[in-house]
Amino acid sequence: MTMRPFHLAFQVTSLEAAEDFYAGTLGCPKGRRSSRWIDFDFFGHQITAHLVAALEPPASNEVDGDKVPSRHFGVILPWQEWQGLAERLEGASLDFTLGPKVRFEGQPGQQGTFFISDPSGNQLEFKSFKDPAMIFASGTDHDFT
């Protein structure tokens, strides 16, 4: 499988807070910027924070017993890197939307996951699969509603 960098544009209510969070807290290198937007290298992908006046509150869906924000983005990391990031963020006393856990344990698609929010309330999910073949596991239906 060939991996291609993706681009994602998302809304923030403060470029300064977004820069502190993405560049400072997460360590994402900064790219181009203007007075209304800023690019970041999000684990090899280009994300662009666009300044807006306000955001709508996010909805959620039930997934494996948790209320998961339905509007979110994130990255799939190697297991050790995922664990290291979780430990670093826990050590920084960051509030997790959903703390680090293993979801779908013993089932196809088993994964480590956690959710955090940026200063504007955008939800980010960080995942890891011990077996990378499970990233696109098919034939599973995890309907927990």
C-alpha positions in Angstrom: 0.0 0.0 0.0 1.3 3.4 -0.9 0.8 6.0 1.7 0.1 9.5 0.5 0.1 12.6 2.7 -3.4 14.1 3.1 -4.4 17.7 3.6 -7.1 18.7 6.1 -8.4 22.2 6.7 -10.2 22.8 10.0 -11.5 25.8 12.0 -10.0 27.4 15.1 -11.0 30.4 17.1 -7.4 31.5 17.9 -4.4 31.1 15.6 -2.1 31.8 18.6 -3.7 29.1 20.7 -3.6 26.7 17.7 0.1 27.5 17.2 0.9 26.9 20.9 -1.0 23.6 20.8 0.0 22.1 17.5 3.6 23.4 17.4 4.3 23.5 21.1 2.3 20.7 22.8 2.3 18.2 19.9 5.6 19.3 18.3 4.3 19.8 14.8 6.6 21.9 12.6 5.0 25.1 11.3 4.6 25.8 7.6 3.2 28.9 5.8 0.9 31.3 7.6 -1.2 34.3 7.0 -3.3 36.5 9.3 -6.2 34.0 8.8 -4.6 30.6 8.6 -1.5 28.5 9.5 -0.1 25.2 8.1 1.4 22.5 10.3 3.2 19.3 9.5 1.0 16.8 11.4 3.0 13.6 11.4 3.8 14.0 7.7 0.5 15.4 6.7 -0.5 19.0 5.9 -3.2 20.4 8.2 -4.3 24.0 8.0 -6.0 25.9 10.9 -8.4 28.5 9.6 -9.5 31.4 11.9 -13.3 31.6 12.5 -15.4 33.5 15.0 -17.0 30.4 16.6 -17.4 26.6 16.3 -20.5 24.5 16.6 -20.4 21.9 19.5 -19.5 18.4 18.3 -21.9 15.5 18.2 -20.8 12.0 19.3 -21.5 8.3 18.6 -21.3 5.3 20.9 -18.2 3.2 20.1 -17.1 0.3 22.2 -18.8 1.8 25.3 -17.5 5.3 24.8 -19.0 8.5 23.5 -16.6 9.2 20.6 -16.7 12.7 19.0 -18.2 12.1 15.5 -16.2 15.0 14.0 -12.5 14.4 14.6 -9.2 13.7 12.8 -5.9 12.1 13.9 -3.1 9.9 13.0 -2.1 6.2 13.3 1.2 5.8 15.0 3.5 2.8 15.5 2.7 1.2 18.9 5.8 2.5 20.8 5.4 6.0 19.5 1.6 6.0 20.4 2.5 4.9 24.0 5.3 7.5 24.2 3.0 10.3 23.1 0.2 9.2 25.5 2.7 9.2 28.4 4.1 12.6 27.4 0.7 14.2 27.2 -0.3 12.5 30.5 2.9 13.9 32.1 1.9 17.4 30.7 -1.4 17.1 32.6 -3.3 17.4 29.4 -7.0 16.7 29.7 -8.1 13.8 27.6 -11.5 13.6 26.0 -11.1 9.8 26.2 -7.9 8.5 27.9 -5.6 6.0 26.4 -7.1 2.5 26.1 -7.3 -0.6 24.0 -10.5 -0.8 22.0 -12.0 -3.9 20.4 -9.7 -6.1 22.5 -9.3 -9.6 21.0 -11.3 -8.7 17.9 -10.4 -7.7 14.3 -9.4 -4.0 14.4 -8.0 -4.1 18.0 -6.3 -0.7 18.5 -4.9 1.6 21.1 -6.7 4.9 21.0 -7.0 8.2 22.9 -8.7 11.6 22.1 -7.7 15.1 23.0 -9.1 18.4 22.0 -7.2 21.5 20.7 -7.9 24.9 22.3 -10.8 25.5 19.8 -12.5 22.2 20.8 -11.4 20.3 17.6 -11.2 16.6 18.5 -8.0 14.6 17.6 -7.7 10.9 17.8 -4.3 9.1 18.1 -4.4 5.4 17.3 -2.1 2.5 17.0 -2.4 -1.1 15.8 0.0 -3.8 17.0 -0.9 -5.6 13.8 -0.9 -3.0 11.0 -2.9 -5.4 8.8 -5.9 -4.6 11.1 -6.0 -0.9 10.0 -8.4 -1.7 7.2 -9.8 -5.0 8.6 -13.0 -5.9 6.8 -16.0 -8.0 7.7 -16.3 -6.5 11.1 -19.3 -4.6 12.4 -18.7 -2.9 15.7 -22.2 -1.5 16.4 -22.5 -0.8 20.1 -25.6 1.5 20.0 
